[in-house]
Amino acid sequence: MDDRKRRTGKLGREPVFFVGLLAALALGGLAVTRLSVPDGPLVVVYTALDEEFSGPIFARFTAQTGIRVLAKFDTESTKSVGLTQALLAERARPRCDVFWNNEIVNTLRLDRAGLLGEYASPAAADFPTQFRDEANHWFGFAARARVFLVNTELVEAQSRPKSITDLCDPQWKDRVGIAKPLAGTTASHAACLFAVWGQERAEQFFRRLKAIVRIMGGNKQVAQAVGRGELAWGLTDTDDALVEIEMGSPVVIVYPDQGADDLGTLFIPNTVAIIRGAPHRESAEKLVDFLLSAEVEEALAAGPSGQIPLRPGVKKSDRVESPATVRAMDVDFSQAAEAWNAAAHSLRSIFTSAE
């Protein structure tokens, strides 16, 4: 059946399907929300956005539509890449309906592999074209910025880092951290640098960086280490940085590369897509429409993650900057996705070597 036709699934088969699904996901070591066996419409979502941020959105969707959400969350250290691999492994018999990714490069990798279905969501019409796929395979919304979080008790104002190249400065050896650049937004950031700089310059940068920085399990761990004073500063995402600020940690956000000749700060959108052959197509379409609504961008902006709306007219949080208020990195995400395989090969070699 054409993936563009709606699929509702047969309720009589749901209990067997979802008992098997829950067992499979548990064996895979991936976190799943605890739900009773469903007795009504539902949607299966794989999401790389932290449960503390995405969970309330799912609850609101269920309250409004009556559609239950069975959500699969990946670990902090493998998110987006781990989910991408799961979706690739399941391509012959999809279990997932909707992929809510907290970045864009791995979504584009899935699209290049032919795993994303077509859906012309009416809710996407107002978004800028750079955040909408021409073939209606994926949509971007609610961005985060890649920023420095700096401990103000350890770094004086005049000494704060200004550029991602400062990650290679020997004065910060073992005092600065990043997440391992093989998963999540750190991997997307790396792919963008390979696309913008080219492979040779990007590899040189990461080799120099490895000799200086401490590699953490994820962006959250980087932010927490800075907040505790274990690191002077680190590269992370605005949502993890805001958590430390709200907790009262002595930290401040710095938006890197703001000079006239600098790259600019990278803004990475969330992306949402329906998986080709989604078992619960009608529910999947309703969830996509909901996630692309002004209501959700407003909630994500006002919530603890302070995500940055991409829909015109939706107010951003005063706690963060946007491409309208700071210099943004100019990058073609499709080129970053194309560069990913070569980048990942290089990065695995650099960051898994014994040197």
Order of alpha helices (4+ residues) and beta strands (2+ residues): alpha-beta-beta-alpha-beta-alpha-beta-alpha-beta-beta-alpha-alpha-beta-alpha-beta-alpha-beta-beta-alpha-alpha-alpha
